[in-house]
């Protein structure tokens, strides 16, 4: 509890340091939002040419895309201290050893070591795309659907945050981050921002039975849009998003603690 009380202080220090150069911060904020907007714009051009993707309209795909962008933007902002590319540098330089010497929970310290406020641009664009998609699809909203949207976003934050934590733990042995983690984080977020039935069987099965990301966004979207399930999964499949998110996050924390116990300094 003492460490958790210190987290707001670490967060405040991060925000103050980022606000020291406000023009640079505004450019970064604008840039992250513009990248997300251009990515979805390129997808919109495909719809302008073909009208739909395997029966899904731009509004329905926009619902998937907006939820993923919002969730991944929040995760990238909150868990940026665990970003394997950033954290691996701390291990290599030896600055991680300094954290171990402080009488504060190491996980809280790493969590508060970076807070990428510039990701707000990505979050705002994600929320905007989601709002436009809702208008285009004319969804009949119910309390259950609203709750499912919130739950799915929260589950994706935990899922991708867990992958960041696991990737950070791997750098205890590899020092540098490994690119396969980018396939599961950045690549995985891109995959689930599109309807899963458009992919080949091997890729869909990988993100169903090995990395069960299909339950994070696609199945909640099927329920919200009242679309039939093309894969014949059980009726409770749309409710599995929190199970997957919490499961991956819990396993990643356990792996992180295992890495801490077996950590050996690089000697730098």
HELIX and SHEET records of a PDB file:
HELIX    1   1 UNK A    2  UNK A   18  1                                  17    
HELIX    2   2 UNK A   22  UNK A   50  1                                  29    
HELIX    3   3 UNK A   58  UNK A   78  1                                  21    
HELIX    4   4 UNK A   80  UNK A   82  5                                   3    
HELIX    5   5 UNK A   84  UNK A   93  1                                  10    
HELIX    6   6 UNK A   95  UNK A  100  1                                   6    
HELIX    7   7 UNK A  106  UNK A  111  1                                   6    
HELIX    8   8 UNK A  117  UNK A  119  5                                   3    
HELIX    9   9 UNK A  120  UNK A  137  1                                  18    
HELIX   10  10 UNK A  143  UNK A  174  1                                  32    
HELIX   11  11 UNK A  179  UNK A  184  1                                   6    
HELIX   12  12 UNK A  186  UNK A  191  1                                   6    
HELIX   13  13 UNK A  196  UNK A  198  5                                   3    
HELIX   14  14 UNK A  201  UNK A  205  1                                   5    
HELIX   15  15 UNK A  206  UNK A  210  3                                   5    
HELIX   16  16 UNK A  214  UNK A  225  1                                  12    
HELIX   17  17 UNK A  235  UNK A  240  5                                   6    
HELIX   18  18 UNK A  241  UNK A  261  1                                  21    
END                                                                             
